[in-house]
Amino acid sequence: MSFNFFNPILRKFIELCNEETPMVRRAVANRIGNLAAVVSKDIVITELIPIFKQLSSDEQVIILKEKHYSNSFRTLLKYCA
């Protein structure tokens, strides 16, 4: 699928990453791997990895379940290779 298709989805995802409510940011962080599975490698590298780094340093989001956090990270790395 093309970037044009995912552009609005990606913009909304990025918007949700900066949401004021910690529960929303946690939910987004737990699903970042799902998005990585369907976008291009370039988007993973330029957009999703920086977002993942931002969310993983967010003290209110760090309460991520270890399983979801590691799954998201593994998925991101998988689509970068």
C-alpha positions as CSV (number, residue, x, y, z in Angstrom):
1,M,0.0,0.0,0.0
2,S,1.2,3.4,-0.8
3,F,2.2,6.2,1.6
4,N,-0.7,8.3,0.4
5,F,-3.1,5.7,1.8
6,F,-1.4,5.7,5.2
7,N,-0.6,9.4,5.4
8,P,-3.9,10.3,7.2
9,I,-3.6,7.2,9.4
10,L,0.0,8.1,10.3
11,R,-0.8,11.7,11.0
12,K,-3.6,10.5,13.4
13,F,-1.2,8.0,15.0
14,I,1.4,10.7,15.6
15,E,-1.3,13.0,17.0
16,L,-2.4,10.3,19.4
17,C,1.2,9.8,20.5
18,N,1.2,13.4,21.7
19,E,-2.3,13.1,23.3
20,E,-2.6,14.6,26.8
21,T,-4.2,11.5,28.3
22,P,-1.5,8.9,29.3
23,M,-3.9,6.0,28.7
24,V,-4.2,7.0,25.0
25,R,-0.4,7.3,24.7
26,R,0.0,3.8,26.3
27,A,-2.5,2.3,23.9
28,V,-0.7,3.8,20.9
29,A,2.7,2.6,22.2
30,N,1.2,-0.9,22.6
31,R,0.1,-0.8,18.9
32,I,3.1,0.7,17.2
33,G,4.2,-2.7,16.1
34,N,0.9,-3.3,14.3
35,L,1.4,-0.1,12.3
36,A,5.0,-1.0,11.5
37,A,3.7,-4.3,10.0
38,V,1.8,-2.5,7.3
39,V,3.9,0.6,6.4
40,S,7.1,0.9,4.4
41,K,10.5,0.4,5.9
42,D,11.2,4.1,5.3
43,I,8.2,5.1,7.4
44,V,9.3,2.7,10.2
45,I,12.7,4.3,10.2
46,T,11.8,7.9,9.8
47,E,8.5,8.1,11.7
48,L,7.8,5.1,14.0
49,I,11.2,4.5,15.6
50,P,11.5,8.2,16.7
51,I,7.9,7.9,18.1
52,F,8.7,4.7,19.8
53,K,11.8,6.3,21.4
54,Q,9.6,9.3,22.5
55,L,7.0,7.0,24.0
56,S,9.5,4.8,25.7
57,S,11.0,7.7,27.6
58,D,7.5,9.0,28.6
59,E,7.3,8.4,32.4
60,Q,3.5,8.0,32.2
61,V,3.7,5.5,29.4
62,I,6.6,3.4,30.7
63,I,4.0,1.4,32.6
64,L,3.7,-0.5,29.4
65,K,3.4,-4.2,30.0
66,E,6.8,-5.7,29.3
67,K,5.3,-8.1,26.8
68,H,3.7,-5.4,24.7
69,Y,6.7,-3.2,24.9
70,S,9.1,-5.9,23.7
71,N,6.7,-7.1,21.0
72,S,6.4,-3.6,19.7
73,F,10.1,-3.2,19.7
74,R,10.7,-6.6,18.0
75,T,8.2,-5.8,15.3
76,L,9.8,-2.4,14.6
77,L,13.2,-4.0,14.2
78,K,11.8,-6.8,12.1
79,Y,10.4,-4.3,9.6
80,C,13.7,-2.3,9.5
81,A,15.7,-5.3,8.4
